[in-house]
Amino acid sequence: MPRPKRKAAPPITSSDVDSSLRTEPKKSTTKQFDRIDKLFESYANKSLGLIDPDGIEALCKDVHVDHTDVRMLILAWKLKAEKQGYFSKDEWQKGLKCLGADTLPKLRKAINGLKKEVTVPECFEDFYSYAFQYCLTEEKKRSVDIETICELLNVVLRSEFPTQVNLLTEYLKIQNDYRALNIDHWRNFYRFFKEVSLTDLRSYDSSQAWPVILDNFVDWLKEKEEKI
């Protein structure tokens, strides 16, 4: 007796799938944002709806990082924070989701590893430019005062170029030609540190469109060498 032919199974439609399985990714994302929001509220100034300098100071204590540590500046870069000393809820949500940090222990771990985020040259250059923009505390402002520039150089470049940073900040503090510097000055400082050897200042070519402040800095270095 021949076997009866089996009927082909009907195609599975979306209505046949367990609705709980279909919505799981959405639920998971919602829970993640809920935890991120809860973390935001624990540091936010309720009247402002922002994490303000006091909130950032509390955050620093909880993650065991000093507020002057470069990792806090890298965190601001990752959050794409627009205003120095403040994190908006939207910046916090997007930034922490990107870092995969929806709890304090995860955030602490993420912040501890933030230096790795700027090891790629392209990423560092973007972060380096951001660091200057972050210090423009007033709308339409285009320059940063010398004192802040010196602090920023110490935070951002000292670990890689300690001697250069020491000498440049020394010079910036005693010179009288500039009270504030612009983004072009800032970018050229990094270029100078990478391209010019302080042990052989002949490698500095003033015809290569360096800003005047660096011409003056090199002249100051040469005079300093002659006195030794």
PADO-749812 format. One record per residue: residue in one letter; residue number from 1; x, y, z of N, C-alpha, C in turn. Coordinates in steps of 0.001 Angstrom, whole numbers, always signed. Layout:
// PADO-749812
<A,NUM,<X,Y,Z>,<X,Y,Z>,<X,Y,Z>> ...
// end
This chain:
// PADO-749812
<M,1,<+854,-1180,+0>,<+0,+0,+0>,<+896,+1238,+0>> <P,2,<+701,+2130,-946>,<+1565,+3311,-997>,<+1341,+4250,+182>> <R,3,<+2483,+4933,+572>,<+2388,+5892,+1674>,<+1580,+7109,+1239>> <P,4,<+778,+7617,+2142>,<+60,+8849,+1799>,<+1055,+10020,+1724>> <K,5,<+882,+10870,+765>,<+1750,+12036,+629>,<+1493,+13037,+1750>> <R,6,<+2617,+13553,+2305>,<+2472,+14556,+3372>,<+2229,+15917,+2748>> <K,7,<+1291,+16576,+3334>,<+1010,+17923,+2862>,<+2140,+18871,+3277>> <A,8,<+2502,+19763,+2381>,<+3537,+20758,+2707>,<+3052,+21675,+3825>> <A,9,<+3934,+21938,+4756>,<+3556,+22807,+5879>,<+3312,+24219,+5361>> <P,10,<+2274,+24867,+5838>,<+1995,+26243,+5404>,<+3117,+27170,+5852>> <P,11,<+3427,+28192,+5056>,<+4505,+29124,+5438>,<+4190,+29828,+6752>> <I,12,<+5244,+30053,+7522>,<+5077,+30732,+8810>,<+4908,+32215,+8573>> <T,13,<+3916,+32784,+9146>,<+3663,+34215,+9012>,<+3997,+34910,+10318>> <S,14,<+4071,+36224,+10255>,<+4427,+36993,+11449>,<+3418,+36791,+12560>> <S,15,<+2175,+36469,+12183>,<+1139,+36289,+13205>,<+1330,+35008,+13985>> <D,16,<+2115,+34039,+13366>,<+2352,+32770,+14049>,<+3487,+32851,+15058>> <V,17,<+4283,+33896,+14987>,<+5422,+34032,+15890>,<+4960,+34585,+17227>> <D,18,<+5483,+34011,+18286>,<+5135,+34458,+19631>,<+5407,+35956,+19753>> <S,19,<+4410,+36704,+20104>,<+4551,+38157,+20194>,<+5601,+38557,+21207>> <S,20,<+5798,+37754,+22249>,<+6778,+38086,+23278>,<+8200,+38022,+22712>> <L,21,<+8401,+37072,+21727>,<+9705,+36977,+21098>,<+9959,+38148,+20177>> <R,22,<+8907,+38587,+19479>,<+9053,+39694,+18543>,<+9390,+41001,+19254>> <T,23,<+8874,+41191,+20438>,<+9038,+42471,+21128>,<+10218,+42477,+22103>> <E,24,<+10899,+41335,+22239>,<+11976,+41242,+23219>,<+13082,+42282,+23007>> <P,25,<+13579,+42444,+21740>,<+14626,+43455,+21562>,<+14168,+44847,+21979>> <K,26,<+12906,+45177,+21664>,<+12385,+46488,+22027>,<+12307,+46631,+23538>> <K,27,<+11844,+45551,+24217>,<+11755,+45597,+25672>,<+13137,+45761,+26297>> <S,28,<+14121,+45023,+25726>,<+15472,+45095,+26248>,<+16036,+46508,+26112>> <T,29,<+15794,+47131,+24949>,<+16263,+48493,+24720>,<+15590,+49471,+25664>> <T,30,<+14280,+49266,+25871>,<+13534,+50140,+26783>,<+14085,+50058,+28198>> <K,31,<+14377,+48827,+28644>,<+14923,+48643,+29987>,<+16305,+49298,+30110>> <Q,32,<+17092,+49186,+29033>,<+18413,+49799,+29052>,<+18298,+51318,+29197>> <F,33,<+17403,+51930,+28432>,<+17212,+53373,+28530>,<+16654,+53769,+29888>> <D,34,<+15812,+52920,+30465>,<+15281,+53203,+31802>,<+16409,+53266,+32826>> <R,35,<+17342,+52325,+32711>,<+18476,+52310,+33650>,<+19396,+53516,+33416>> <I,36,<+19598,+53862,+32141>,<+20417,+55029,+31806>,<+19766,+56303,+32335>> <D,37,<+18441,+56395,+32178>,<+17705,+57563,+32680>,<+17775,+57653,+34203>> <K,38,<+17677,+56499,+34855>,<+17743,+56473,+36318>,<+19110,+56963,+36785>> <L,39,<+20147,+56570,+36064>,<+21503,+57010,+36386>,<+21624,+58518,+36169>> <F,40,<+21013,+59004,+35109>,<+21027,+60441,+34826>,<+20366,+61215,+35965>> <E,41,<+19213,+60752,+36409>,<+18470,+61442,+37467>,<+19250,+61492,+38779>> <S,42,<+20105,+60510,+38999>,<+20856,+60477,+40255>,<+21923,+61576,+40308>> <Y,43,<+22275,+62137,+39142>,<+23278,+63203,+39112>,<+22735,+64545,+38613>> <A,44,<+21532,+64538,+38080>,<+20991,+65742,+37447>,<+20517,+66789,+38447>> <N,45,<+20651,+68027,+38046>,<+20034,+69144,+38762>,<+18579,+69178,+38305>> <K,46,<+17650,+68882,+39213>,<+16244,+68716,+38830>,<+15660,+69979,+38209>> <S,47,<+16055,+71141,+38719>,<+15483,+72392,+38207>,<+15996,+72716,+36802>> <L,48,<+17209,+72276,+36496>,<+17785,+72544,+35172>,<+17496,+71434,+34173>> <G,49,<+17282,+70234,+34698>,<+17104,+69096,+33810>,<+18411,+68699,+33143>> <L,50,<+19520,+69045,+33797>,<+20858,+68780,+33274>,<+21755,+68249,+34384>> <I,51,<+22784,+67530,+33998>,<+23852,+67239,+34946>,<+24772,+68453,+34921>> <D,52,<+24878,+69151,+36035>,<+25654,+70388,+36102>,<+27018,+70097,+36741>> <P,53,<+27862,+71116,+36958>,<+29183,+70871,+37558>,<+29145,+70104,+38879>> <D,54,<+28142,+70370,+39713>,<+28027,+69621,+40979>,<+27752,+68148,+40710>> <G,55,<+26900,+67894,+39716>,<+26582,+66513,+39360>,<+27787,+65788,+38786>> <I,56,<+28572,+66492,+37984>,<+29783,+65897,+37411>,<+30801,+65601,+38509>> <E,57,<+30881,+66492,+39501>,<+31787,+66258,+40626>,<+31368,+65003,+41401>> <A,58,<+30057,+64835,+41594>,<+29546,+63635,+42283>,<+29833,+62385,+41454>> <L,59,<+29671,+62516,+40129>,<+29967,+61394,+39234>,<+31434,+61005,+39334>> <C,60,<+32316,+61997,+39352>,<+33753,+61731,+39456>,<+34082,+60947,+40725>> <K,61,<+33436,+61308,+41821>,<+33668,+60601,+43083>,<+33208,+59151,+42979>> <D,62,<+32070,+58946,+42338>,<+31507,+57595,+42238>,<+32302,+56682,+41309>> <V,63,<+32948,+57271,+40291>,<+33722,+56443,+39364>,<+35215,+56476,+39694>> <H,64,<+35549,+57192,+40805>,<+36928,+57251,+41306>,<+37894,+57859,+40287>> <V,65,<+37475,+58949,+39671>,<+38311,+59659,+38698>,<+38277,+61146,+39037>> <D,66,<+39447,+61792,+39083>,<+39494,+63221,+39359>,<+38885,+64009,+38206>> <H,67,<+38269,+65146,+38524>,<+37587,+65907,+37472>,<+38567,+66496,+36461>> <T,68,<+39864,+66564,+36815>,<+40876,+67067,+35880>,<+41489,+65950,+35032>> <D,69,<+41087,+64720,+35274>,<+41611,+63579,+34525>,<+41156,+63654,+33070>> <V,70,<+42048,+63329,+32149>,<+41723,+63403,+30721>,<+40531,+62512,+30363>> <R,71,<+40308,+61467,+31150>,<+39184,+60568,+30853>,<+37835,+61257,+30959>> <M,72,<+37721,+62257,+31819>,<+36460,+62993,+31912>,<+36242,+63861,+30678>> <L,73,<+37336,+64357,+30119>,<+37234,+65131,+28882>,<+36890,+64198,+27714>> <I,74,<+37465,+63000,+27724>,<+37141,+62017,+26679>,<+35678,+61598,+26810>> <L,75,<+35176,+61489,+28046>,<+33765,+61164,+28251>,<+32879,+62249,+27634>> <A,76,<+33224,+63509,+27864>,<+32455,+64605,+27275>,<+32469,+64507,+25753>> <W,77,<+33615,+64135,+25199>,<+33747,+63941,+23742>,<+32848,+62808,+23257>> <K,78,<+32841,+61706,+23995>,<+31993,+60564,+23625>,<+30509,+60919,+23707>> <L,79,<+30164,+61765,+24678>,<+28772,+62193,+24828>,<+28420,+63326,+23856>> <K,80,<+29446,+63865,+23183>,<+29267,+65016,+22283>,<+28634,+66182,+23036>> <A,81,<+29113,+66376,+24251>,<+28592,+67454,+25099>,<+28900,+68810,+24468>> <E,82,<+27905,+69663,+24419>,<+28062,+70963,+23769>,<+28465,+72071,+24739>> <K,83,<+28103,+71919,+26007>,<+28366,+72979,+26965>,<+29284,+72471,+28070>> <Q,84,<+30384,+73194,+28281>,<+31363,+72764,+29275>,<+30738,+72663,+30669>> <G,85,<+30959,+71521,+31314>,<+30478,+71331,+32680>,<+29032,+70876,+32782>> <Y,86,<+28396,+70566,+31633>,<+26991,+70158,+31645>,<+26763,+69002,+30667>> <F,87,<+25919,+68053,+31077>,<+25486,+66979,+30196>,<+23961,+67027,+30108>> <S,88,<+23437,+67106,+28890>,<+21985,+67055,+28723>,<+21521,+65603,+28773>> <K,89,<+20242,+65402,+28944>,<+19701,+64042,+29017>,<+19900,+63312,+27699>> <D,90,<+19719,+64020,+26589>,<+19891,+63414,+25271>,<+21348,+63009,+25055>> <E,91,<+22283,+63869,+25432>,<+23710,+63553,+25313>,<+24059,+62340,+26165>> <W,92,<+23518,+62312,+27371>,<+23772,+61219,+28306>,<+23224,+59900,+27768>> <Q,93,<+21994,+59924,+27271>,<+21373,+58702,+26749>,<+22165,+58123,+25581>> <K,94,<+22443,+58953,+24595>,<+23141,+58474,+23394>,<+24561,+58042,+23715>> <G,95,<+25237,+58816,+24563>,<+26614,+58506,+24911>,<+26755,+57216,+25699>> <L,96,<+25917,+57054,+26716>,<+26007,+55845,+27538>,<+25550,+54600,+26778>> <K,97,<+24596,+54760,+25879>,<+24173,+53628,+25050>,<+25340,+53195,+24164>> <C,98,<+26044,+54182,+23606>,<+27213,+53902,+22767>,<+28303,+53188,+23571>> <L,99,<+28463,+53581,+24842>,<+29478,+52968,+25702>,<+29014,+51637,+26291>> <G,100,<+27726,+51326,+26140>,<+27187,+50097,+26732>,<+27179,+50151,+28240>> <A,101,<+26957,+51356,+28775>,<+27017,+51558,+30225>,<+25669,+52027,+30747>> <D,102,<+24879,+51100,+31302>,<+23569,+51475,+31832>,<+23479,+51308,+33345>> <T,103,<+24618,+51022,+33980>,<+24686,+50950,+35441>,<+25990,+51623,+35873>> <L,104,<+26069,+51974,+37134>,<+27271,+52649,+37634>,<+28523,+51770,+37483>> <P,105,<+28482,+50473,+37829>,<+29681,+49645,+37632>,<+30124,+49597,+36166>> <K,106,<+29163,+49515,+35247>,<+29509,+49491,+33824>,<+30085,+50831,+33382>> <L,107,<+29536,+51917,+33905>,<+30034,+53241,+33561>,<+31440,+53436,+34112>> <R,108,<+31671,+52963,+35324>,<+33006,+53067,+35928>,<+34030,+52317,+35074>> <K,109,<+33644,+51127,+34622>,<+34534,+50328,+33781>,<+34775,+51012,+32437>> <A,110,<+33716,+51582,+31864>,<+33839,+52265,+30566>,<+34758,+53476,+30668>> <I,111,<+34590,+54260,+31738>,<+35429,+55456,+31922>,<+36892,+55071,+32131>> <N,112,<+37122,+53985,+32875>,<+38500,+53539,+33104>,<+39204,+53161,+31801>> <G,113,<+38409,+52740,+30807>,<+39007,+52323,+29540>,<+38941,+53360,+28436>> <L,114,<+38567,+54585,+28788>,<+38341,+55599,+27757>,<+39598,+56025,+27000>> <K,115,<+40767,+55893,+27603>,<+41989,+56315,+26910>,<+42209,+55508,+25631>> <K,116,<+41679,+54286,+25616>,<+41811,+53455,+24415>,<+41042,+54047,+23242>> <E,117,<+40012,+54851,+23563>,<+39179,+55438,+22517>,<+39959,+56417,+21639>> <V,118,<+41061,+56957,+22141>,<+41799,+57974,+21379>,<+43193,+57492,+20975>> <T,119,<+43399,+56171,+20961>,<+44698,+55647,+20537>,<+44839,+55659,+19019>> <V,120,<+43729,+55621,+18304>,<+43763,+55723,+16842>,<+44006,+57189,+16482>> <P,121,<+45008,+57479,+15646>,<+45355,+58881,+15341>,<+44175,+59738,+14897>> <E,122,<+43315,+59201,+14029>,<+42172,+59981,+13553>,<+41226,+60332,+14696>> <C,123,<+41036,+59396,+15606>,<+40159,+59631,+16762>,<+40787,+60669,+17689>> <F,124,<+42108,+60565,+17884>,<+42765,+61524,+18768>,<+42663,+62935,+18199>> <E,125,<+42862,+63086,+16912>,<+42797,+64411,+16297>,<+41403,+65017,+16440>> <D,126,<+40389,+64167,+16305>,<+39019,+64653,+16488>,<+38795,+65065,+17946>> <F,127,<+39272,+64232,+18863>,<+39167,+64545,+20290>,<+39951,+65811,+20628>> <Y,128,<+41137,+65961,+20059>,<+42002,+67109,+20327>,<+41315,+68410,+19910>> <S,129,<+40696,+68408,+18738>,<+39963,+69603,+18283>,<+38747,+69858,+19167>> <Y,130,<+38068,+68767,+19556>,<+36896,+68895,+20429>,<+37278,+69540,+21760>> <A,131,<+38436,+69159,+22301>,<+38867,+69678,+23606>,<+38907,+71208,+23591>> <F,132,<+39363,+71777,+22483>,<+39401,+73238,+22365>,<+37980,+73797,+22285>> <Q,133,<+37166,+73210,+21409>,<+35793,+73704,+21230>,<+35008,+73636,+22542>> <Y,134,<+35266,+72607,+23332>,<+34564,+72407,+24606>,<+34855,+73544,+25588>> <C,135,<+36018,+74175,+25407>,<+36410,+75261,+26314>,<+35887,+76621,+25879>> <L,136,<+35181,+76676,+24758>,<+34571,+77934,+24328>,<+33276,+78105,+25110>> <T,137,<+33366,+78784,+26216>,<+32257,+78833,+27174>,<+31141,+79804,+26786>> <E,138,<+31410,+80675,+25831>,<+30392,+81644,+25417>,<+30032,+81448,+23951>> <E,139,<+28770,+81701,+23628>,<+28310,+81556,+22252>,<+29055,+82531,+21340>> <K,140,<+29432,+82028,+20174>,<+30156,+82795,+19144>,<+31586,+83143,+19555>> <K,141,<+32033,+82595,+20669>,<+33415,+82822,+21090>,<+34342,+81996,+20205>> <R,142,<+35493,+82547,+19849>,<+36406,+81869,+18929>,<+37800,+81632,+19513>> <S,143,<+38040,+82134,+20707>,<+39372,+81979,+21303>,<+39268,+81575,+22770>> <V,144,<+40355,+80984,+23264>,<+40428,+80508,+24648>,<+41603,+81199,+25329>> <D,145,<+41401,+81654,+26558>,<+42444,+82401,+27265>,<+43685,+81535,+27515>> <I,146,<+44816,+82199,+27659>,<+46111,+81529,+27797>,<+46145,+80566,+28984>> <E,147,<+45591,+80979,+30108>,<+45621,+80118,+31302>,<+44911,+78792,+31040>> <T,148,<+43746,+78862,+30396>,<+42999,+77642,+30085>,<+43737,+76793,+29061>> <I,149,<+44355,+77449,+28065>,<+45139,+76720,+27064>,<+46251,+75919,+27737>> <C,150,<+46927,+76534,+28700>,<+48007,+75839,+29413>,<+47474,+74633,+30190>> <E,151,<+46334,+74809,+30836>,<+45721,+73697,+31568>,<+45347,+72569,+30610>> <L,152,<+44806,+72961,+29458>,<+44366,+71980,+28467>,<+45550,+71212,+27877>> <L,153,<+46631,+71910,+27616>,<+47844,+71243,+27114>,<+48329,+70196,+28106>> <N,154,<+48284,+70547,+29384>,<+48715,+69603,+30412>,<+47812,+68372,+30475>> <V,155,<+46528,+68582,+30324>,<+45578,+67472,+30404>,<+45670,+66575,+29174>> <V,156,<+45747,+67189,+27993>,<+45609,+66440,+26743>,<+46935,+65910,+26190>> <L,157,<+48028,+66663,+26322>,<+49270,+66289,+25644>,<+50456,+65965,+26543>> <R,158,<+50353,+66264,+27834>,<+51517,+66070,+28702>,<+52016,+64629,+28718>> <S,159,<+51134,+63654,+28725>,<+51554,+62255,+28819>,<+52414,+61833,+27630>> <E,160,<+52163,+62419,+26468>,<+52917,+62052,+25264>,<+54102,+62976,+25003>> <F,161,<+53944,+64250,+25339>,<+54995,+65238,+25063>,<+55301,+66070,+26309>> <P,162,<+55817,+65465,+27361>,<+56012,+66194,+28626>,<+56962,+67384,+28523>> <T,163,<+58111,+67202,+27871>,<+59097,+68290,+27763>,<+58548,+69443,+26936>> <Q,164,<+57938,+69102,+25802>,<+57385,+70130,+24922>,<+56286,+70932,+25616>> <V,165,<+55430,+70237,+26338>,<+54335,+70916,+27047>,<+54890,+71835,+28127>> <N,166,<+55876,+71362,+28867>,<+56494,+72193,+29911>,<+57063,+73483,+29338>> <L,167,<+57777,+73371,+28231>,<+58422,+74543,+27633>,<+57397,+75486,+27009>> <L,168,<+56421,+74922,+26299>,<+55432,+75778,+25654>,<+54580,+76511,+26681>> <T,169,<+54159,+75831,+27728>,<+53347,+76510,+28747>,<+54159,+77565,+29483>> <E,170,<+55453,+77285,+29684>,<+56327,+78295,+30301>,<+56368,+79543,+29436>> <Y,171,<+56532,+79330,+28129>,<+56594,+80463,+27212>,<+55273,+81231,+27153>> <L,172,<+54175,+80483,+27047>,<+52864,+81130,+26935>,<+52563,+82030,+28130>> <K,173,<+53030,+81619,+29285>,<+52749,+82389,+30502>,<+53577,+83669,+30621>> <I,174,<+54725,+83720,+29928>,<+55567,+84914,+30061>,<+55450,+85863,+28867>> <Q,175,<+54946,+85343,+27722>,<+54842,+86211,+26542>,<+53692,+87215,+26721>> <N,176,<+53778,+88312,+26028>,<+52780,+89381,+26175>,<+52038,+89709,+24879>> <D,177,<+52272,+88928,+23835>,<+51655,+89221,+22538>,<+50221,+88698,+22418>> <Y,178,<+49909,+87625,+23140>,<+48593,+86995,+23012>,<+47960,+86791,+24389>> <R,179,<+46705,+87186,+24495>,<+45948,+86916,+25715>,<+45054,+85688,+25560>> <A,180,<+44762,+85345,+24302>,<+43925,+84189,+24000>,<+44361,+83623,+22656>> <L,181,<+44045,+82350,+22423>,<+44454,+81674,+21193>,<+43252,+81032,+20508>> <N,182,<+43359,+80856,+19182>,<+42255,+80280,+18424>,<+42527,+78820,+18062>> <I,183,<+41595,+78211,+17358>,<+41687,+76789,+17023>,<+42883,+76499,+16121>> <D,184,<+43260,+77449,+15265>,<+44414,+77252,+14391>,<+45696,+77153,+15209>> <H,185,<+45838,+78023,+16210>,<+46987,+77927,+17120>,<+47008,+76556,+17796>> <W,186,<+45853,+76173,+18310>,<+45738,+74918,+19061>,<+46137,+73720,+18209>> <R,187,<+45627,+73631,+16996>,<+45953,+72506,+16113>,<+47429,+72487,+15738>> <N,188,<+48000,+73663,+15556>,<+49407,+73725,+15173>,<+50352,+73371,+16309>> <F,189,<+49910,+73533,+17543>,<+50733,+73081,+18670>,<+50968,+71571,+18562>> <Y,190,<+49925,+70837,+18300>,<+50034,+69372,+18184>,<+50909,+69004,+16984>> <R,191,<+50704,+69692,+15871>,<+51522,+69443,+14674>,<+52990,+69724,+14977>> <F,192,<+53252,+70818,+15677>,<+54623,+71192,+16042>,<+55275,+70102,+16894>> <F,193,<+54551,+69620,+17893>,<+55099,+68586,+18776>,<+55440,+67315,+18000>> <K,194,<+54649,+66994,+17000>,<+54881,+65773,+16216>,<+56027,+65929,+15219>> <E,195,<+56183,+67123,+14654>,<+57098,+67300,+13523>,<+58444,+67918,+13869>> <V,196,<+58532,+68655,+14958>,<+59754,+69414,+15252>,<+60485,+68829,+16458>> <S,197,<+61758,+68586,+16275>,<+62591,+68078,+17368>,<+63185,+69245,+18143>> <L,198,<+62990,+69252,+19442>,<+63534,+70336,+20266>,<+65052,+70241,+20403>> <T,199,<+65609,+69082,+20102>,<+67065,+68919,+20165>,<+67731,+69386,+18874>> <D,200,<+66905,+69643,+17857>,<+67445,+70150,+16591>,<+66432,+71139,+16011>> <L,201,<+66489,+72368,+16488>,<+65512,+73373,+16072>,<+65674,+73800,+14618>> <R,202,<+66746,+73323,+13968>,<+66898,+73602,+12542>,<+65830,+72875,+11733>> <S,203,<+65194,+71878,+12356>,<+64125,+71156,+11664>,<+62855,+72000,+11561>> <Y,204,<+62862,+73121,+12244>,<+61707,+74032,+12169>,<+61901,+74986,+10999>> <D,205,<+60967,+74953,+10068>,<+61024,+75810,+8885>,<+59894,+76832,+8968>> <S,206,<+60233,+78058,+9252>,<+59211,+79094,+9434>,<+58442,+79416,+8161>> <S,207,<+58935,+78938,+7019>,<+58228,+79197,+5758>,<+57056,+78235,+5542>> <Q,208,<+56901,+77265,+6437>,<+55842,+76262,+6281>,<+54526,+76681,+6934>> <A,209,<+54222,+77936,+6864>,<+52919,+78457,+7322>,<+52618,+78151,+8786>> <W,210,<+53637,+78195,+9627>,<+53403,+78078,+11063>,<+52839,+79405,+11570>> <P,211,<+51998,+79387,+12596>,<+51525,+80658,+13165>,<+52673,+81420,+13815>> <V,212,<+52541,+82730,+13870>,<+53605,+83594,+14385>,<+53993,+83225,+15813>> <I,213,<+53023,+82799,+16596>,<+53329,+82477,+17996>,<+54357,+81347,+18101>> <L,214,<+54358,+80435,+17126>,<+55345,+79357,+17146>,<+56695,+79832,+16628>> <D,215,<+56687,+80779,+15695>,<+57963,+81411,+15302>,<+58613,+82049,+16522>> <N,216,<+57798,+82756,+17284>,<+58302,+83427,+18490>,<+58759,+82421,+19543>> <F,217,<+58038,+81328,+19658>,<+58391,+80283,+20622>,<+59751,+79680,+20286>> <V,218,<+59982,+79404,+19002>,<+61271,+78839,+18576>,<+62400,+79830,+18825>> <D,219,<+62164,+81105,+18554>,<+63183,+82130,+18847>,<+63509,+82156,+20341>> <W,220,<+62481,+82033,+21148>,<+62656,+82014,+22608>,<+63463,+80788,+23039>> <L,221,<+63192,+79644,+22407>,<+63932,+78421,+22718>,<+65408,+78559,+22352>> <K,222,<+65668,+79179,+21210>,<+67054,+79368,+20774>,<+67810,+80277,+21743>> <E,223,<+67145,+81335,+22186>,<+67769,+82242,+23156>,<+68023,+81513,+24467>> <K,224,<+67105,+80667,+24828>,<+67240,+79891,+26068>,<+68436,+78948,+25976>> <E,225,<+68630,+78352,+24812>,<+69765,+77436,+24607>,<+71096,+78180,+24705>> <E,226,<+71131,+79375,+24153>,<+72359,+80154,+24142>,<+72805,+80550,+25552>> <K,227,<+71848,+80683,+26446>,<+72151,+81097,+27816>,<+72677,+79942,+28671>> <I,228,<+72446,+78734,+28169>,<+72880,+77567,+28952>,<+74388,+77337,+28802>> 
// end
